[in-house]
Amino acid sequence: MTRPPFTFLVLNTFLGYIPIELSLELTNKYIEKSWFFWPILILWFLFYPNAPYLLTDLFHLSRLNPYNSYNGLMRLSITMWGNYAYLMISALGCSLIGFYGLFQIVNRCCSFFAIKSKQVRVYIILILNVFSSIGIYVGRFLRLHTIYLAFSPRLVLDQLSEMWTPRMLLFVIILTVVQSFIYWVLYLIIKDARASEY
């Protein structure tokens, strides 16, 4: 059996790491107090969907053919399990650290604008998850990368204006629910960890 071509993980993981690195910069106390904060925040916003986008790469697990054809039991193939590990580490690592970056950035922005309402924070997170879901749709179905905005903005804008369909909107709703659920679970873990420190 030939090894599945998972070379796309290199590019996808790199693109998923960019918003993580940007979120680390945004939580730096020196950057936070300088004018660099705003252009880095815009870059983070543009690249952020690349982190949860990796969750959709989990569909490539189907290419591993994990079950034996003759008895239906799961195969113990080191190549298969190695590829499984690559996909899971890339998808879960980038997406979870990306969600943590989202948590940190929302906190920083709410602190900067003196927003204390938990309801407003929830709305901000939902809005960001909606935009992220749109970005995932653009990457997964239109096959456009964030970098295209710099080199082919007309192409990107033309495709963005034509993509709005009921099926696209349903996809955005589903991915927004998935992202919001994962974010909520991560929030509960962070909240519990902070409470146990006191």
Phi, psi and omega in degrees: 000134182281152181285131181299140182281086181263029180293339178299338181297331180298307180294314183297320179291321177299313180295325177290334180281332183305308179295333177294313178297319179295322179293325176295321178294320183292336179267002174287128186297333179284318177293319183302329183262003181250170180289346177297336184305316187288314176296326177292323178297319178296316178299317178301315181301320181289323184268344186306317181303340179296335180287303178290343176305326182297339176297328179286343175292344179297341176298336180290349175300334180296339181281353182279345182046068188287347185253141174295138182286335186271333179231356176076004179274157181290139182280147174254074180253123181297322178298314180298312181291331174296315178294324175301315180297317179303312182296313183293316180296316180295310184293309183287321180299305183294317184291315182292318177292326176297318177295323177295321175298319177300315178304312182295317183291319177299318177298316180296315182293319178294323177294318181297317182267010178055043177268114183253348182288125178294328180296319178296320178299318178298317179298318180298314180297317178299316179298316178296323177292325176295312178299321178297318179296322175297317178298321178296319178299314181300317180288319186281319187255326176270348179059038178256132175265157180305325184296339179297336178300328180279324187259331181221061184298326180295317178300315181297312183296322178298314182290325179295324181288338184258001190271350189283102179226163177303321180292322178297316181295323176295320176300315180299318179298313181299313182291330176293319177297315180299311181296318181295322178295313180297318179299317181298317178298315179297321178299316179297321179295314180296316180298316180294321179295320180290323180293326181286347179284339184259000000 
